Structures are given as C-alpha cells and as structure tokens.
Amino acid sequence: MRVDGPDGSSFGFDNMQDRPIRGGTGWTAYQVVLDVPEDSVQIAYGILLSGEGQVWVDEIQFDTVDQNVLTTEPRGMKYPDQPVNLKFEELDVA
C-alpha cells in the first residue's frame, strides 16, 4: 500500500517485504497500517505474487485506527533524494 501526497510525493509505503507471505496458507488476515495525512491525494494498494502460485483476496477494508497504533511501514526506510547506482557498479551487500 502506498499513500501519495501532492506533486507525486509519497507519504507512506509498505509492501510487506520485511514480512513476506510464503508457502500455502489458509484464509489469513493481513494488515498494513499507514498514516494518511489530510492532504493525501491517493491511496494505492495491490498484490504482488513472485513466482508460481495463486493469490485470493476477500473482504478488503479500510479502517481508521487510534493514533497509538504503530504503522507497519518498515522502520528506517528512506528513499534517496535522487537516483543512485544507475550503472549497477555498486554491490548491495546488506
């Protein structure tokens, strides 16, 4: 899920990369929690399936939660201000 602001800015992003769903599971509820400031212009959401398999979705809902509920956005995630490593010469060893 991504929360977009004016002029193409991004207010929040969580693609569950830090907690991927693997293997077969029965019906399971998953939650993504992001702050949605008043000047947000769009909320985008979807499903990404890597490899073979199937994804079934049911009962998507958007709820307002208390300010005490932590967001699920990966901590410390910050996009660079400009493109980096465009020649793919740097190795990411993280």
QUIRADA-V736830 format. One record per pair of residues at least 24 apart in sequence whose C-alpha atoms are under 8 Angstrom apart, sorted by the first residue. I is the first residue (numbers start at 1). J is the second residue. Records with the same first field share a line. If there is no record, write none. Layout:
I = J + J
This chain:
1 = 32 + 43 + 44 + 45 + 46
2 = 43 + 44 + 45
3 = 34 + 35 + 36 + 40 + 41 + 42 + 43 + 44
4 = 40 + 41 + 42 + 43 + 44
5 = 39 + 40 + 41 + 42
6 = 39 + 40 + 41
11 = 35 + 36 + 37 + 40
12 = 36 + 73
13 = 73
14 = 72 + 73 + 74
18 = 74
32 = 71 + 72 + 73
33 = 70 + 71 + 72 + 73
34 = 71 + 72 + 73
35 = 71
